[in-house]
Amino acid sequence: MMQDFDECGGTNGNCTSGACSNVIGANVSTPICLPVAINCSLALGSGSRSCNVTLTDNAAGHNITFLLTGPLAPTLALNMSSVSFGPPSDPKRFTCASAAIIGGNAVQCIPPAGVFGTNLAITLTVCASAVSKCWELAFRNAGVFHHPNPVISSNTIRFSGGSNSAGITAPSNVGGDTVVFSGTNFGVTTFRTSPFYKVQYRSGAVVKQCIIDANTTTAQISCTTQPGKHSKLCEKRNWCC
């Protein structure tokens, strides 16, 4: 089986301008830097273009664009397959809820609700059916954007229907208790369906998942405990209450 090198992974993808091209399925390890992106051209909506863009929240509907340049722009527009984004360690972690090339020279990505993270850069996948090949173009130098991380409000953990507290104790270890805590930027879709973000509780070395339910909103997490003793409730990424 032929090994598929990610030519744009790690330090290989540090093109000084334009986009790094990764040929999917190719066993070459040298990145190809294509002059198809204008550096530091990322913008939120109709705002000013920059190397860094920070979203005010992680709700749906944000419009992120960056500019293309050169004769390859029309080809990208005709053959665009998907637009994704993510941190350097996982550049295709998320897929744009909708994506388009506007006016022939601007890539538009509308992220789904609930996405969060820092240094998120866009990757454009282009496929040419005539040669049965696809290319991933990593537009890191066009700029990066940031979604606010979730924030847990202090002293808000509680059982469903109960009062806010700094800590709670389950009446037994049979599980099935609904635990709720408040905050901001939780992102309903991400927490309920994403494999990257989970709410967990632990007692010593034992870690269990608190199953997120339909009462979760962007301002509160509601989840159900599983059987067994537990003490502190923590999120996988070390947000604790």
C-alpha positions as CSV (number, residue, x, y, z in Angstrom):
1,M,0.0,0.0,0.0
2,M,1.4,3.4,-1.0
3,Q,2.0,5.7,2.0
4,D,0.1,9.0,1.9
5,F,2.4,11.7,3.3
6,D,0.9,15.0,4.5
7,E,3.3,17.4,2.8
8,C,1.7,20.3,4.6
9,G,1.9,18.7,8.1
10,G,4.1,19.9,10.9
11,T,6.9,22.2,9.9
12,N,6.8,21.1,6.3
13,G,3.8,23.3,5.7
14,N,5.5,26.6,6.5
15,C,5.2,28.2,3.2
16,T,6.3,31.8,3.4
17,S,3.4,32.9,1.1
18,G,0.4,31.5,-0.6
19,A,-0.9,28.0,0.2
20,C,0.8,24.7,0.9
21,S,-0.5,21.9,-1.4
22,N,-0.8,18.4,-0.1
23,V,-1.6,15.8,-2.9
24,I,-3.9,13.2,-1.4
25,G,-2.6,9.7,-1.9
26,A,0.9,10.8,-3.0
27,N,4.0,9.3,-1.4
28,V,6.1,12.5,-1.6
29,S,7.1,14.5,1.4
30,T,8.1,17.8,-0.1
31,P,5.4,20.5,0.1
32,I,4.5,22.6,-2.9
33,C,3.9,26.3,-2.1
34,L,1.3,27.8,-4.5
35,P,1.0,31.6,-5.0
36,V,-2.8,31.5,-4.7
37,A,-3.6,33.3,-1.4
38,I,-3.1,36.9,-0.3
39,N,-1.2,36.9,3.0
40,C,-3.1,38.2,6.0
41,S,-6.4,38.6,4.1
42,L,-8.7,37.0,6.6
43,A,-11.8,39.0,7.5
44,L,-15.0,38.5,9.5
45,G,-17.9,39.6,7.4
46,S,-17.2,43.0,5.9
47,G,-14.6,43.9,8.5
48,S,-10.9,44.8,7.9
49,R,-8.6,42.1,6.7
50,S,-6.0,40.8,9.1
51,C,-3.6,38.0,10.1
52,N,-5.8,37.3,13.2
53,V,-9.5,37.4,13.6
54,T,-11.4,36.7,16.9
55,L,-15.1,35.9,16.9
56,T,-17.2,37.5,19.6
57,D,-19.0,34.2,20.2
58,N,-19.3,30.7,18.8
59,A,-22.9,31.0,17.5
60,A,-23.8,30.0,14.0
61,G,-23.8,32.4,11.1
62,H,-20.3,34.0,11.2
63,N,-18.9,34.7,7.7
64,I,-15.2,34.3,7.4
65,T,-13.4,35.0,4.0
66,F,-9.9,35.3,2.6
67,L,-8.7,36.5,-0.8
68,L,-7.3,34.5,-3.7
69,T,-4.9,35.7,-6.3
70,G,-3.4,34.6,-9.6
71,P,-4.5,32.5,-12.5
72,L,-5.4,29.5,-10.3
73,A,-8.3,31.2,-8.6
74,P,-10.9,30.3,-11.3
75,T,-9.7,26.6,-11.2
76,L,-10.2,26.5,-7.5
77,A,-13.7,27.9,-7.9
78,L,-14.7,25.3,-10.4
79,N,-13.2,22.3,-8.6
80,M,-13.7,23.1,-4.9
81,S,-14.8,20.0,-3.0
82,S,-14.9,21.1,0.6
83,V,-13.6,23.7,3.0
84,S,-12.4,22.7,6.5
85,F,-10.4,24.3,9.3
86,G,-8.7,23.5,12.5
87,P,-5.6,24.0,14.7
88,P,-2.1,23.1,13.4
89,S,-2.2,19.7,15.1
90,D,-5.5,18.8,13.4
91,P,-6.0,21.2,10.4
92,K,-9.2,19.5,9.2
93,R,-10.9,19.0,12.5
94,F,-14.1,20.9,11.5
95,T,-15.9,21.4,8.3
96,C,-17.5,24.7,7.3
97,A,-21.3,24.5,7.6
98,S,-21.4,26.2,4.2
99,A,-18.6,27.3,1.8
100,A,-18.3,29.1,-1.4
101,I,-16.0,31.1,-3.6
102,I,-17.4,34.6,-4.0
103,G,-16.7,36.9,-6.9
104,G,-14.1,34.5,-8.2
105,N,-11.4,35.6,-5.7
106,A,-12.7,35.1,-2.2
107,V,-13.2,31.8,-0.2
108,Q,-16.1,32.1,2.2
109,C,-16.5,29.8,5.2
110,I,-19.4,29.8,7.6
111,P,-18.4,27.7,10.7
112,P,-21.0,25.6,12.4
113,A,-22.2,26.6,15.8
114,G,-20.3,25.5,18.9
115,V,-16.8,25.3,17.4
116,F,-14.0,26.7,19.5
117,G,-10.3,26.9,19.5
118,T,-7.3,29.1,18.7
119,N,-5.1,29.5,15.7
120,L,-7.7,27.9,13.4
121,A,-6.6,28.0,9.7
122,I,-8.6,27.1,6.6
123,T,-7.8,24.1,4.3
124,L,-9.4,24.0,0.9
125,T,-9.9,20.6,-0.8
126,V,-9.9,20.7,-4.6
127,C,-10.6,17.6,-6.8
128,A,-10.0,17.2,-10.5
129,S,-12.1,14.3,-11.9
130,A,-10.2,14.2,-15.1
131,V,-7.1,13.0,-13.4
132,S,-8.8,11.4,-10.3
133,K,-6.8,13.4,-7.9
134,C,-7.5,15.7,-5.0
135,W,-5.3,18.4,-3.5
136,E,-5.6,19.9,0.0
137,L,-4.5,23.6,0.1
138,A,-3.6,24.8,3.5
139,F,-4.1,28.6,3.7
140,R,-2.2,29.2,6.9
141,N,-0.6,32.5,5.8
142,A,-3.9,34.0,4.8
143,G,-4.5,34.3,8.5
144,V,-5.9,32.4,11.5
145,F,-9.1,32.9,13.5
146,H,-10.2,32.1,17.0
147,H,-13.5,31.0,18.6
148,P,-14.0,31.8,22.3
149,N,-13.4,28.8,24.5
150,P,-16.2,27.7,26.9
151,V,-16.2,29.4,30.3
152,I,-17.8,27.7,33.3
153,S,-19.4,30.1,35.8
154,S,-18.3,29.6,39.4
155,N,-20.6,28.0,41.9
156,T,-23.3,27.0,39.4
157,I,-23.1,23.2,39.6
158,R,-26.4,21.7,40.7
159,F,-28.7,18.7,40.3
160,S,-31.6,19.4,37.9
161,G,-34.2,21.5,39.7
162,G,-31.8,22.2,42.5
163,S,-30.0,25.3,43.7
164,N,-26.6,26.5,42.5
165,S,-23.6,25.3,44.6
166,A,-19.8,25.1,44.7
167,G,-20.1,21.3,44.9
168,I,-22.7,18.6,45.0
169,T,-22.9,15.1,46.4
170,A,-25.0,12.4,44.7
171,P,-27.5,10.6,46.9
172,S,-26.1,7.2,45.8
173,N,-23.7,5.6,43.3
174,V,-26.4,4.1,41.1
175,G,-26.1,6.8,38.5
176,G,-28.9,8.5,36.6
177,D,-28.5,11.9,38.3
178,T,-28.9,14.9,36.1
179,V,-26.2,17.4,36.7
180,V,-26.3,21.0,35.4
181,F,-23.8,23.8,35.4
182,S,-23.9,27.2,33.7
183,G,-21.5,29.3,31.6
184,T,-21.0,30.6,28.1
185,N,-19.9,29.4,24.7
186,F,-20.7,25.7,25.3
187,G,-21.9,25.2,21.8
188,V,-24.8,22.8,21.7
189,T,-23.9,20.9,18.5
190,T,-20.2,20.5,19.4
191,F,-20.7,19.2,22.9
192,R,-23.5,16.8,22.0
193,T,-22.0,15.3,18.8
194,S,-18.3,16.0,18.6
195,P,-15.8,13.3,19.4
196,F,-13.3,15.9,20.6
197,Y,-15.2,17.4,23.5
198,K,-16.8,15.5,26.4
199,V,-17.9,16.2,29.9
200,Q,-16.4,13.8,32.4
201,Y,-16.3,13.3,36.1
202,R,-13.8,11.4,38.1
203,S,-12.9,9.9,41.4
204,G,-9.2,9.3,41.7
205,A,-8.0,7.5,38.5
206,V,-11.6,6.4,37.5
207,V,-13.0,8.6,34.8
208,K,-16.5,8.4,33.4
209,Q,-18.5,10.3,30.8
210,C,-21.4,12.4,31.9
211,I,-23.9,11.9,29.0
212,I,-25.0,15.3,27.6
213,D,-28.7,15.6,27.1
214,A,-31.2,17.7,25.1
215,N,-31.5,20.3,27.8
216,T,-28.0,21.6,27.0
217,T,-27.8,25.1,25.6
218,T,-25.0,27.5,24.8
219,A,-25.4,28.8,28.4
220,Q,-25.6,25.6,30.4
221,I,-24.6,21.9,30.2
222,S,-27.0,19.3,31.4
223,C,-25.8,15.7,31.6
224,T,-26.6,12.4,33.3
225,T,-24.2,10.4,35.5
226,Q,-23.4,6.8,35.1
227,P,-23.3,4.1,37.9
228,G,-20.3,4.3,40.2
229,K,-18.8,6.6,42.8
230,H,-17.6,10.0,41.5
231,S,-16.5,13.3,42.9
232,K,-15.3,16.1,40.7
233,L,-16.9,17.0,37.4
234,C,-14.4,18.0,34.7
235,E,-14.4,18.6,31.0
236,K,-11.9,16.7,28.9
237,R,-10.0,19.8,28.1
238,N,-9.5,20.5,31.8
239,W,-12.4,23.0,32.4
240,C,-13.6,22.3,35.9
241,C,-16.3,23.6,38.1
